[in-house]
Amino acid sequence: MKTAIIYESKHHGNTKKICDRIAKECGTVLVEAASVDENFNWKDYDLIGFASGIAYSRFYDHVTRAAGLIPHGKKVFFIYTCAKNDKDFAAGIKKTAADRGAVCLGSYGCRGYNTYGPLKLIGGMNRNNPNEDELQAAVDFVKKLEANHEE
Ligand SMILES: Cc1cc2nc3c(=O)[nH]c(=O)nc-3n(C[C@H](O)[C@H](O)[C@H](O)COP(=O)(O)O)c2cc1C
């Protein structure tokens, strides 16, 4: 099973921290979303993840744009970090991928360090997130998807 995660992590590297742990434990290939274009070799991978921080309730633009290029029938999943994990922030990008005919297998989200706006003045929020439990939960999420979708 070969898995790639297409990611963008620009606020504090919170999402990258999760991607790095998954890559280390699952052998996943990490691809910067900004580098994905029409020539991306989707067929090299059995599973594709899209990972991002959240800005204004959405995945970052490069990740959403990459999801808009996904070929029909591809199996995909979503990972995000956010300030307040109280809704499914993957809903929008899921629709983008589903409209292309991708098969959406699920999403994992957790909190990430956030210093956006006035929060900076008080040292931000979620200074210790993603924490060890959240990193492990993300790894377990990917391992389970891989086990369930072995060709
Ligand atoms: C400009 C901006 C907008 C944000 N908007 C939201 C938001 O709408 N909802 C939320 O829960 N978090 C929001 N956040 C917090 C980030 O999603 C969070 O810090 C995330 O972990 C950043 O991920 P990254 O370090 O991988 O880029 C925002 C942060 C920034 C800088």
The ligand as a MOL file (V3000), in Angstrom:
LIG
                    3D

  0  0  0     0  0            999 V3000
M  V30 BEGIN CTAB
M  V30 COUNTS 31 33 0 0 0
M  V30 BEGIN ATOM
M  V30 1 C -5.2640 33.5660 9.2400 0
M  V30 2 C -5.6990 32.4330 10.1470 0
M  V30 3 C -7.0280 32.0370 10.1610 0
M  V30 4 C -7.4430 30.9800 10.9990 0
M  V30 5 N -8.7640 30.5860 10.9640 0
M  V30 6 C -9.1740 29.5640 11.7690 0
M  V30 7 C -10.5370 29.1300 11.7600 0
M  V30 8 O -11.3780 29.6320 11.0230 0
M  V30 9 N -10.8910 28.1220 12.6130 0
M  V30 10 C -9.9870 27.5130 13.4520 0
M  V30 11 O -10.3780 26.6130 14.2160 0
M  V30 12 N -8.6650 27.8730 13.4360 0
M  V30 13 C -8.2410 28.8810 12.6310 0
M  V30 14 N -6.9010 29.2570 12.6340 0
M  V30 15 C -5.9360 28.4940 13.4540 0
M  V30 16 C -5.1250 27.5010 12.6080 0
M  V30 17 O -5.9680 26.6810 11.8260 0
M  V30 18 C -4.2560 26.5960 13.5090 0
M  V30 19 O -3.3400 27.3620 14.2350 0
M  V30 20 C -3.5440 25.5180 12.6800 0
M  V30 21 O -3.0270 24.5490 13.5580 0
M  V30 22 C -2.4150 26.0770 11.8250 0
M  V30 23 O -1.8260 25.0110 11.1320 0
M  V30 24 P -0.3610 25.0610 10.5000 0
M  V30 25 O 0.6150 25.4600 11.5830 0
M  V30 26 O -0.1340 23.6800 10.0070 0
M  V30 27 O -0.4230 26.0600 9.3770 0
M  V30 28 C -6.4830 30.3210 11.8340 0
M  V30 29 C -5.1380 30.7460 11.8150 0
M  V30 30 C -4.7420 31.7760 10.9840 0
M  V30 31 C -3.2840 32.2240 10.9880 0
M  V30 END ATOM
M  V30 BEGIN BOND
M  V30 1 1 1 2
M  V30 2 1 2 3
M  V30 3 2 2 30
M  V30 4 2 3 4
M  V30 5 1 4 5
M  V30 6 1 4 28
M  V30 7 2 5 6
M  V30 8 1 6 7
M  V30 9 1 6 13
M  V30 10 2 7 8
M  V30 11 1 7 9
M  V30 12 1 9 10
M  V30 13 2 10 11
M  V30 14 1 10 12
M  V30 15 2 12 13
M  V30 16 1 13 14
M  V30 17 1 14 15
M  V30 18 1 14 28
M  V30 19 1 15 16
M  V30 20 1 16 17
M  V30 21 1 16 18
M  V30 22 1 18 19
M  V30 23 1 18 20
M  V30 24 1 20 21
M  V30 25 1 20 22
M  V30 26 1 22 23
M  V30 27 1 23 24
M  V30 28 2 24 25
M  V30 29 1 24 26
M  V30 30 1 24 27
M  V30 31 2 28 29
M  V30 32 1 29 30
M  V30 33 1 30 31
M  V30 END BOND
M  V30 END CTAB
M  END
